[in-house]
């Protein structure tokens, strides 16, 4: 009797233990896989440290799957990698994965030499249950990096986690539309920064539903007949402005590099240098504007500069003294920008910043008073609009002054006098490589805030209505990461209000590289205005020089150039 009872109890205990074991195994099976992503080794002939972070961000977003795959946080990963000797290999990868209680470790390298790009990656199983997944891909230009990484992430999902990836929107084939594997990379992503500076990548939103971009014939292209190109300059042009610097009623061309300020004049179909200053090492220039604010007949040059520490502004103003340019104001803690307002002309604006905020509230017009530049009452601008990338005009010819501005994703927005957004473009325009940084408490890496391109308002086609002139830079890396921008081509575009939205009425031919800044004025002193763009063809490497030029587009024959 006791034996039977004991047997029954044994069976019950055995069944109960089996159930617990099965439940435990099921729970373990349901636990998500943990992946460590090691920053890729960069073998490049140029500084692409921002791309190193961007690759980790992209792989993290592509591999993370709710309840299936968790990517170990960067802080935990970095703390362990500090104790690891190099070179990194599969044995070290398994040791790192064990320390971080991970199932897989992903590492690799990106090599860029000249126009050759190659990506080499390995996905290592820490528990050695499956062989290492190797990935090697080559491309002919840096724009190929994004689709390569996307393909690698897709292979990992399918081969390691058995998670097929749905095909995304199809991309037209052709010389300007390469296959990017119908993955999220087919969508142009933009940086979105909230008021505290936090950033994330989002797909380009559609235009405001009730006011979509107008459809119609494709914009005409300004032909080579209205095209002029300067000699090449071995500098990355970061800004350009036009104005009569020396008071002789002729326009000079001013452009800036990282520290250099250059003044040239158009003579005999060529730009001739009349003044240049290499600047001070502690200054990093991010903007240049020209206007005769003090009213003495000689336009001043307003240089917006950041101290190389990145924590404060260090702007200054130059003026011609008969022999050269001399500073008449230095150490200014202002961003400077000159905008052209219809019926008012050129207006000098200023805005402040702090260490943890790239723009403090308040954009102020400046006047010349008592021998100095003095701010007046702040402009009333829509929320989120800063000194860069906005203009004012009666765009719709209804007597209301509208604000036209870029948002943080480089969409053109139109705001009514009450500050409410009435229209937003569905595509991106602008696109600047100039940026400032801000620091937050307990964060070692500063946040990068890219500045907006300027917006010019002119009646270029002579129809009595104001038109909007903007650059348009693009590239597959474009605006994808918070700390990365890389444009591969750019052009100028003119937008006109065709209810119920803006429509492109012309654009210039596409340029390889990008347009860093532009101006409108009579740069060649022929009595007619031109659109003048600072074109960066090459950013330069350790073994090659940067290369920029100035491109002028004639806009005085609407019947030929604008139709």
C-alpha positions in Angstrom: 0.0 0.0 0.0 2.7 2.4 1.0 4.6 1.4 -2.1 1.7 2.3 -4.4 1.2 5.6 -2.6 4.9 6.4 -3.0 4.8 5.5 -6.6 1.8 7.7 -7.2 3.5 10.6 -5.3 6.7 10.0 -7.4 4.7 10.1 -10.6 2.9 13.3 -9.4 6.2 14.9 -8.4 7.8 13.8 -11.7 4.9 15.2 -13.7 4.9 18.4 -11.8 8.7 18.8 -12.2 8.4 18.0 -15.9 5.7 20.7 -16.2 8.0 23.2 -14.4 10.9 22.3 -16.6 8.8 22.6 -19.7 7.5 26.0 -18.5 11.1 27.1 -17.8 12.3 25.9 -21.2 9.3 27.7 -22.8 10.1 30.9 -20.9 13.7 30.7 -22.0 12.7 30.1 -25.6 10.5 33.2 -25.4 13.2 35.4 -24.0 14.4 37.9 -26.7 17.9 37.5 -28.2 20.5 40.0 -27.0 22.8 41.6 -29.6 25.9 43.6 -29.0 26.9 46.0 -31.8 30.6 47.0 -31.7 31.3 50.3 -33.5 32.8 49.5 -36.9 36.5 50.1 -37.5 36.9 53.0 -39.9 39.7 52.7 -42.5 39.3 56.0 -44.4 41.4 58.7 -46.0 39.2 61.4 -44.4 37.5 62.2 -41.1 34.2 60.2 -41.0 33.9 59.7 -37.3 30.3 60.9 -37.5 29.6 58.0 -39.9 31.0 55.5 -37.3 28.2 56.5 -34.9 25.7 56.6 -37.7 26.3 53.0 -38.6 25.7 51.8 -35.0 22.5 53.9 -34.9 21.2 52.5 -38.2 22.0 48.8 -37.3 20.4 49.3 -33.9 17.2 50.6 -35.4 17.1 47.9 -38.1 17.8 44.9 -35.8 15.7 45.8 -32.8 12.5 43.7 -32.9 9.8 43.9 -30.1 10.0 40.8 -27.9 12.4 39.2 -30.3 15.7 41.1 -30.5 17.2 43.6 -28.0 20.3 45.6 -28.8 22.5 46.1 -25.7 22.8 49.7 -24.8 25.8 51.8 -25.9 26.9 52.7 -22.4 27.1 49.1 -21.3 28.9 48.1 -24.5 31.4 50.9 -24.3 32.3 50.2 -20.7 33.3 46.6 -21.6 35.1 47.6 -24.8 37.4 49.9 -22.8 38.9 46.8 -21.3 39.3 45.0 -24.6 42.6 44.7 -26.5 42.7 45.2 -30.2 42.5 44.0 -33.0 38.9 42.8 -32.4 38.2 39.2 -33.6 35.7 36.4 -33.1 37.3 35.1 -29.9 37.2 38.6 -28.3 33.7 39.0 -29.6 32.5 35.9 -27.7 34.2 37.1 -24.5 32.5 40.5 -24.8 29.2 38.8 -25.5 29.6 36.6 -22.4 30.4 39.7 -20.2 27.3 41.4 -21.5 25.1 38.3 -21.3 24.4 38.6 -25.0 23.7 35.9 -27.6 25.3 37.6 -30.6 28.1 40.2 -31.3 28.2 42.2 -34.5 31.4 43.9 -35.5 33.1 44.9 -38.7 34.9 47.6 -40.7 34.2 50.3 -43.3 36.9 51.1 -45.8 36.8 54.2 -48.0 39.7 55.1 -50.2 39.1 57.6 -52.9 35.9 56.5 -54.7 36.1 52.9 -53.4 33.9 51.8 -50.6 33.8 48.4 -48.9 31.9 47.1 -45.9 33.1 44.0 -44.0 30.9 42.6 -41.2 30.6 39.6 -38.9 27.7 38.3 -36.8 29.2 36.0 -34.1 27.1 33.5 -32.1 28.4 33.8 -28.6 27.2 30.2 -27.7 28.7 28.8 -30.9 25.4 27.1 -31.9 25.7 28.4 -35.5 28.6 29.5 -37.7 29.5 33.2 -38.0 27.6 35.1 -40.6 30.0 37.0 -42.8 29.2 39.9 -45.0 31.3 41.7 -47.6 30.1 44.3 -50.0 31.8 46.9 -52.3 30.6 50.1 -53.8 31.9 52.9 -56.0 30.9 55.9 -53.8 30.0 56.8 -50.3 26.3 56.9 -51.1 26.5 53.1 -51.4 27.1 52.7 -47.6 23.5 53.0 -46.7 22.1 50.3 -48.9 25.0 48.0 -47.9 24.2 48.3 -44.3 20.5 47.9 -45.0 21.2 44.6 -46.9 23.4 43.3 -44.1 20.7 44.0 -41.5 18.2 42.2 -43.7 20.4 39.2 -44.0 20.9 39.0 -40.3 17.1 39.2 -39.6 16.4 36.5 -42.1 19.3 34.1 -41.5 19.8 34.5 -37.8 16.4 35.4 -36.4 14.2 34.0 -39.2 12.4 37.3 -39.6 11.6 38.1 -43.3 11.6 41.8 -44.1 8.7 43.1 -46.2 9.6 44.9 -49.4 9.3 48.6 -49.1 8.4 51.2 -51.8 9.9 50.5 -55.2 12.6 52.9 -56.4 12.7 53.8 -60.1 15.7 52.4 -61.9 18.0 54.7 -63.8 21.3 56.6 -63.6 19.9 58.8 -60.8 17.8 56.1 -59.0 19.9 53.2 -57.8 18.3 50.1 -56.3 18.5 50.4 -52.5 16.9 47.0 -51.8 13.4 48.3 -51.4 14.1 48.8 -47.6 13.6 51.8 -45.3 16.6 53.4 -47.0 14.3 54.1 -50.0 12.6 56.7 -47.9 14.5 60.0 -47.4 14.9 60.3 -43.6 15.3 63.6 -41.9 16.5 64.8 -38.6 13.9 65.8 -36.1 15.1 67.8 -33.0 12.9 68.7 -30.2 13.3 71.8 -28.1 15.6 70.0 -25.7 17.8 68.9 -28.5 16.8 65.2 -28.6 17.0 63.8 -32.1 15.5 60.9 -34.0 15.2 59.8 -37.6 11.8 60.0 -39.2 10.5 59.5 -42.7 9.6 62.6 -44.6 6.0 63.5 -43.7 3.5 64.1 -46.4 2.4 67.6 -47.2 -0.4 69.2 -45.1 -3.5 67.3 -46.5 -5.6 70.4 -47.1 -2.9 72.2 -48.9 -0.8 69.7 -50.9 1.9 70.7 -53.3 0.4 71.7 -56.7 0.9 69.4 -59.6 1.6 70.4 -63.1 4.3 70.5 -65.7 7.8 69.8 -64.5 9.8 72.9 -63.7 11.9 74.2 -66.6 15.7 74.0 -66.3 18.0 77.0 -66.8 20.2 76.1 -69.7 24.0 76.5 -69.9 23.4 79.7 -71.9 22.7 81.5 -68.6 25.5 79.8 -66.7 28.8 81.0 -65.4 31.5 79.2 -63.3 34.4 80.7 -61.5 37.9 79.2 -61.2 38.3 76.5 -58.5 39.2 77.4 -55.0 41.0 74.9 -52.7 38.6 75.5 -49.8 35.3 74.3 -48.5 33.1 77.3 -49.0 30.7 77.6 -46.0 29.0 80.9 -46.9 28.7 83.6 -49.6 27.3 87.1 -49.7 27.3 90.1 -52.2 27.6 93.8 -51.6 29.4 97.0 -52.3 32.3 96.7 -49.8 34.4 99.7 -50.8 31.7 102.2 -51.8 32.6 102.4 -55.5 29.0 101.3 -56.6 30.3 97.9 -57.8 29.4 94.6 -56.2 32.0 92.4 -54.5 31.7 88.7 -53.8 32.5 87.6 -50.2 32.9 84.0 -49.3 34.1 82.1 -46.2 35.9 78.9 -45.4 36.3 77.4 -42.0 38.4 80.3 -40.8 39.1 82.3 -44.0 37.3 85.4 -45.3 37.8 86.2 -49.0 36.7 89.2 -51.0 36.7 89.1 -54.8 35.4 91.2 -57.7 34.2 90.0 -61.1 36.6 91.3 -63.8 37.2 90.0 -67.3 35.1 86.9 -66.8 37.0 85.9 -63.7 37.0 86.6 -60.0 39.9 88.7 -58.9 41.0 88.7 -55.2 41.0 92.1 -53.5 41.4 91.0 -49.9 41.8 87.8 -47.9 42.3 86.9 -44.2 43.1 83.4 -42.9 41.5 84.3 -39.6 42.3 83.1 -36.1 42.6 79.5 -35.1 40.1 79.7 -32.3 37.3 80.8 -34.7 35.1 78.5 -36.8 33.1 80.4 -39.3 29.5 79.4 -40.0 27.9 82.3 -41.8 28.6 85.5 -43.7 26.3 88.4 -44.6 26.8 91.9 -46.2 24.8 95.1 -45.6 25.4 98.8 -45.1 23.8 99.0 -41.7 25.7 102.1 -40.5 24.8 104.0 -43.6 28.3 105.3 -44.6 28.1 103.9 -48.2 30.3 101.0 -47.6 28.7 97.6 -46.8 29.9 95.9 -43.7 30.7 92.2 -43.6 29.0 90.3 -40.7 30.8 87.1 -39.9 29.1 84.6 -37.6 31.7 82.6 -35.8 31.8 79.9 -33.1 34.7 79.6 -30.7 36.5 76.3 -31.4 35.5 75.1 -28.0 32.0 75.1 -29.5 30.5 76.6 -26.3 30.0 80.2 -27.3 29.7 82.6 -30.3 32.6 84.7 -31.3 31.2 86.8 -34.2 32.7 90.0 -35.6 32.1 92.8 -38.2 34.5 94.0 -40.9 34.5 97.3 -42.8 36.7 98.7 -45.6 39.0 101.5 -44.4 40.4 102.5 -47.8 43.2 99.9 -47.9 41.6 96.7 -46.5 39.0 95.3 -44.1 39.3 96.1 -40.4 37.1 94.9 -37.5 34.7 97.5 -36.2 33.1 95.0 -33.8 34.7 91.8 -32.2 33.8 89.1 -29.8 30.1 89.5 -30.5 27.9 86.9 -28.8 25.3 87.0 -31.6 24.4 85.0 -34.6 24.1 87.5 -37.5 21.9 87.1 -40.5 20.8 89.7 -43.1 17.4 89.1 -44.8 15.8 91.0 -47.6 12.3 92.2 -46.8 10.2 93.6 -49.7 9.8 97.4 -49.4 12.3 97.5 -46.5 15.5 96.2 -48.1 18.3 94.5 -46.2 17.6 94.0 -42.5 20.3 92.9 -40.0 19.1 90.4 -37.4 20.7 88.9 -34.4 20.0 86.0 -32.0 21.7 84.6 -28.8 22.6 81.1 -27.7 23.7 79.4 -24.5 25.8 76.3 -23.8 22.9 73.9 -23.6 20.6 75.6 -26.1 21.7 76.4 -29.6 19.1 79.3 -29.9 17.7 81.4 -27.2 14.2 83.0 -27.7 14.2 86.3 -29.6 15.3 87.3 -33.1 16.2 91.0 -33.0 16.5 93.6 -35.8 19.7 95.7 -35.4 20.2 99.4 -36.1 23.3 101.6 -35.9 23.0 103.8 -32.9 25.6 105.8 -31.0 28.5 104.2 -32.9 27.4 100.6 -32.3 25.0 97.9 -33.5 22.0 98.0 -31.2 19.1 95.4 -31.0 15.6 96.6 -31.2 12.4 94.8 -30.1 12.2 91.1 -31.0 10.3 90.0 -34.1 7.1 88.0 -33.7 7.9 84.7 -35.3 6.2 81.3 -35.3 7.4 78.8 -32.7 10.5 76.9 -33.6 11.7 79.5 -36.2 15.3 80.7 -35.6 17.5 83.3 -37.3 18.6 80.9 -40.0 16.3 79.9 -42.8 13.3 82.3 -42.8 12.0 85.3 -44.7 9.0 87.6 -44.7 6.7 88.7 -47.5 3.2 89.1 -48.8 3.4 85.8 -50.7 -0.2 85.5 -51.7 -0.7 89.1 -52.6 -3.5 89.5 -50.1 -2.0 92.2 -47.9 -0.8 89.7 -45.2 2.8 89.3 -44.3 3.6 85.6 -44.2 6.6 83.9 -42.7 8.4 81.4 -45.0 10.7 79.2 -43.1 12.5 75.8 -43.1 11.5 73.4 -40.4 14.1 71.1 -38.8 13.6 68.6 -41.5 14.3 71.1 -44.3 10.6 71.3 -45.5 9.5 74.7 -46.7 6.7 76.0 -44.4 4.3 79.0 -44.7 2.9 80.6 -41.6 0.2 83.2 -41.4 0.6 86.4 -39.3 -0.8 84.6 -36.2 2.0 82.0 -36.4 -0.1 79.2 -37.6 1.2 76.9 -40.3 -0.8 77.0 -43.4 1.3 75.0 -45.8 4.2 72.6 -45.7 6.1 71.0 -48.6 6.1 67.3 -49.0 9.7 67.2 -50.1 12.9 68.5 -48.6 14.8 71.6 -49.9 17.8 73.4 -48.4 20.3 71.1 -46.7 23.3 72.7 -45.0 26.5 71.2 -43.8 27.0 74.1 -41.3 26.2 73.2 -37.7 26.5 74.3 -34.1 26.7 72.0 -31.0 25.2 72.1 -27.5 26.1 70.4 -24.3 23.8 68.8 -21.8 24.5 67.7 -18.2 26.1 64.3 -17.8 26.5 63.8 -21.5 30.1 63.6 -22.9 29.1 63.9 -26.6 27.6 67.2 -27.7 24.4 67.3 -29.8 24.8 68.6 -33.3 22.3 71.1 -34.7 22.5 71.7 -38.5 21.6 75.2 -39.6 19.0 75.9 -42.2 19.8 77.5 -45.6 18.7 81.0 -46.2 15.5 81.9 -48.2 15.4 84.6 -50.7 12.2 86.3 -51.8 12.1 88.0 -55.2 9.8 88.5 -58.2 12.0 86.7 -60.7 9.5 86.1 -63.5 8.1 89.6 -63.6 4.5 88.6 -62.9 4.1 91.0 -59.9 4.2 88.2 -57.3 6.9 87.2 -55.0 8.8 84.0 -55.6 10.8 81.8 -53.3 14.4 80.8 -54.2 16.0 77.9 -52.3 18.8 75.4 -52.9 18.0 71.7 -52.9 20.8 69.2 -51.8 20.2 65.5 -51.7 22.0 62.2 -51.3 21.2 58.7 -49.9 23.0 59.7 -46.6 21.4 63.1 -46.8 19.7 63.8 -43.4 19.6 60.3 -42.2 21.5 60.6 -38.9 21.6 63.2 -36.1 25.4 63.7 -36.5 25.8 62.9 -40.1 25.0 64.7 -43.4 26.5 63.8 -46.7 25.0 65.3 -49.9 26.1 64.1 -53.3 24.2 66.6 -55.6 22.4 69.9 -55.5 20.6 72.4 -57.6 18.8 75.8 -57.2 15.0 75.9 -57.4 12.4 78.7 -57.6 9.0 78.1 -56.0 5.9 80.2 -56.8 2.5 80.3 -55.1 0.0 78.5 -57.3 -3.0 77.9 -55.0 -3.4 75.7 -53.1 0.4 75.4 -52.6 3.9 76.2 -53.9 5.0 74.9 -57.2 8.5 74.7 -58.7 8.6 77.0 -61.8 12.3 76.4 -62.6 15.4 74.7 -61.4 19.1 74.8 -62.4 21.0 71.7 -63.7 22.1 69.2 -61.0 25.6 69.7 -59.7 27.8 67.0 -58.2 28.6 67.8 -54.6 26.4 70.3 -52.8 25.4 74.0 -52.6 26.6 75.4 -49.3 25.0 78.9 -49.6 23.8 81.3 -52.2 23.0 85.0 -52.8 21.0 87.1 -55.3 22.5 90.2 -56.8 24.5 91.8 -59.6 27.7 90.0 -58.9 29.2 90.7 -62.4 28.2 94.4 -62.4 26.2 94.2 -65.7 23.1 95.9 -64.3 21.2 92.6 -64.0 20.8 90.3 -61.0 21.9 86.7 -60.9 21.5 83.8 -58.5 25.1 83.1 -57.2 25.7 79.7 -55.5 28.7 78.5 -53.5 29.3 75.0 -54.9 31.4 72.5 -53.0 32.6 69.8 -55.5 35.0 68.0 -53.1 35.3 68.1 -49.4 38.9 67.0 -49.6 40.9 64.1 -48.0 44.3 63.6 -46.4 45.8 63.2 -49.8 43.7 65.6 -51.9 42.5 69.2 -51.5 39.0 70.5 -51.1 37.5 72.1 -54.2 34.8 74.8 -54.4 33.6 77.3 -57.0 31.0 80.0 -57.5 28.3 79.4 -60.0 26.3 82.3 -61.4 22.9 81.8 -63.1 21.5 84.7 -65.2 17.8 85.4 -64.5 17.1 88.4 -66.6 15.4 86.8 -69.6 12.2 85.2 -68.2 11.0 84.2 -71.7 14.0 82.0 -72.1 15.3 81.0 -68.7 12.1 80.7 -66.6 9.6 79.2 -68.9 
